[in-house]
Amino acid sequence: MQEAPEPGDARCPGVVLLHGIARTSASLTKLERALRASGFTTLNIDYSSRSKPIAAIADDIHPAIARFAERDAPLHFVAHSMGGLVARAYIARHRPARLARVVMLGTPNSGSEVADLLQGLLPYRAFYGPAGLELTTTPATTPNALPAIDYPVGVIAGNRFIDPVAGLFVLPKPNDGRVSVQSAMLAGMTDHVVVKASHTGLPRHAAAIAQTIAFLRNGHFRPR
């Protein structure tokens, strides 16, 4: 029997972690620790989420991912919020040879109605920058213009919200306060699951973390 690889072993499955807009790699620390404890090795990338368009971000992170992908092992992606769109753009532009599975947590795959509402306001445009303007639901924006997926994707959506204004009056229900469950869905996805978490809480939520690991290992989520 072949011994299972330990984290850090060149044969150990790798996971690229991508945070959301206006966040950092620290927002994925709990998830990263759980992945490493489960036998994966990780690359938790910081990127300039507010200063460039999503396609430019994908190009910026390519050198680090290309080095990480040199290992003789499957390469997964786990992404929160806009990080899922960055992952989709990256794979479309720089598809790794050993690409395996992708998990998206709260990714606005059809855009966000919150971005629709706020896109014309100067504070929103100044703070969220070019990528923030790409998160709307209009057909020409990045979420709707990215190529169709042809690789295994598991979608995790949240159905709890902290912001009552967005959660009750802006977004279709159910939603996580920033992204509706409907918008998180993606044509061609392999599996999806809804957990009782808010948008910012998804990467730290125990059930979301367990489901992420299940999908990376087995290609499907655990029945609930």
Secondary structure, 3 states (H helix, E strand, C coil): CCCCCCCCCCCCCEEEEECCCCCCHHHHHHHHHHHHHCCCEEEEECCCCCCCCHHHHHHHHHHHHHHHCCCCCCEEEEEECHHHHHHHHHHHHHCCCCEEEEEEECCCCCCCHHHHHHCCCHHHHHHHHHHHHCCCCCCCCHHHHCCCCCCCEEEEEECCCCCHHHHHHHCCCCECCCCEHHHHCCCCCCEEEEECCCCCCHHHCHHHHHHHHHHHHHCCCCCC
